Amino acid sequence: MALSISVLLALVMLGSSPARSLDCVLHPSHGNLETFPLLSQMERISILSCLKDRTDFSFPQMLVDGSKFEKTEATAVTHEMLRQIFSLFSQRGSLVAWDETLLDKFLAGLHQQLDDLETCLEEEKNVEQLPQGSENSRLAVKRYFRGISLYLEKKEYSRCAWEVVRMEIRRCLFFVSELTRKLRK
């Protein structure tokens, strides 16, 4: 089953958009008001039947206390995390695990959030103004998602592996939601 043209186009657009510095307010939509429930609806098998496949993906410790982030770094981290989630669920193997309609809605929601964040990123063009820790935080997110991708590959993209990953992504979306909530205060 091939990926829909809109998903492929979105992937191309995301891959060609360099992250820039930013100084904008994070909006509630970046807290995944629509994508989180969709991800919950995507459950196809019980996590209880997949307990043997559980693993610790080692969520980056440096991201745990988001209150230490400046808004610019938080937005860059949020963008990178959502971009990685989009990329992960756009893989060809994800179509086997999920209902295509729900997957398309989930990806469309992520794409909209990424568009909004990219608008914020484009508001500030001067890359030198990014906080020093920003690149380290984004690299930590990339390493974390690389571990998730390797896990799926090792498990041969089984339904249980995808279910374990779905639960981990719920954790990521919760993190993004909490981070944006803290920064809006």
Helices and strands as residue ranges (DSSP letters): H 5-15, G 28-31, H 35-41, G 47-53, H 61-64, G 66-68, H 71-89, H 94-97, H 100-123, G 127-129, H 132-154, H 159-184
